[in-house]
Amino acid sequence: MAITMTDAAALRVRTFLENRGKGIGLRLGVRTSGCSGMAYVLEFVDELNEEDQVFDFEQYGVKVIVDSKSLLYLDGTELDFTKEGLNEGFQFNNPNVSSECGCGESFNV
């Protein structure tokens, strides 16, 4: 099982962690939400849980942490960071997604 990250995403995560001044990485997870059933969750991690899987992007000094339940839905996902005009944000390229809601906030596997 694997999670990958583009250069742009890794640099953005590193910047967030440096500005925050603490943390060992970024948690990527899913929760039940939205009109399609699941939504992505991103949060800083200060302490690992026993069931966490850690993906280390050593060249950037960045770790992505995923809990075992979320990893089932996120396996193969690439985390990207994009900027388009005034809009910027993380993009999830998840091969497991079978459908997304019209607003793009939630997905179904």
N, C-alpha and C positions, 0 to 999 in steps of 0.2 A: 504494500500500500504506500502511496506517495502523494505528497503535495509539492507543487513547484511554485516558483515565484519569479516574475520578470525582474530585470534590473531596476526598472522604475519603481516597482512596488517595494523591493528590498531597500532602496535608498529612502523611500518615503517612511517606511517603518522605522528605519534607523534614525531618521530625523525626529520622528515622534518620540522615540525612546530617549534620545539625547535631550530633547526639550523638556521631557517629563523629569529627567534626572534620576530615574530608577526604573527597574523592571528587567525581567529576563527575556521577554519576548512578547509576541502578539498571539492571543488565542483566536483561532478561527473555529467557529461552531455553527450549528443550526438549532433553530427552535421552531416550535409549531406556531404559525402566524400567517396572516394574510389570506387572500382569497384562493391561493393555490395550495396552501398547506404548510410550507416551510419557508423560513427566512434565514439569511446569513446573520451571524453575530460576530463582531470584532471587539475585543477588549484587551487591555494590557494585562500581563501576567507577572505577578511578583513572587508567586510560589507555585510549584508544580503539584498536581494531584497524582495519586498513585496510578490512575488509569490513563494518564496523558501520554500521547505519542509526540515526540519532539523531532521537528525537522530543522536541521541546522544549516544555515546559509553562511558558512564561515567567512567567505570572502567579503561579506558585508557586516559581519558581527551581529547577525539577526537570527532569531529562532522563531519558528511558527509552531504553536502548541495546539494540538487537536485532541479532544477527549475521544475515547474509544467508540462511543455511540455515534458521534458526529462523523467520525472517519468513514463509517459505512456509507454515508451520503456524499462525502467529499473526496473519496479516493480518486486520484487522477486530476483533481482540480488545480488550475493555474491561477494564482492571484496576480492581478495586474493593477497598475495605477495609471489612470488616464486623465488628461486635461483637454477640454474642448471649450474654447472661449472662456467664459467665467465659471464654467462647471468643471469640477474635478472630483475624483473619487476612486475607490477601489472597484475593480471589475472582477467578477468570478467567472472563469471559463471552466464550467463543470460539465464533463462528458456524461454524467449520470442524469442530468435534467431531461425530463420528458416533455414538460410544458412549463410556461411561465405565465403569470398574470399580466394583464395589459399594462399595468403601471410599472412592471419590472421589479417590484419589491418582494415577491415571493415566487416559489417554484414548487414543482412536484417531481418526484422521482418515479 
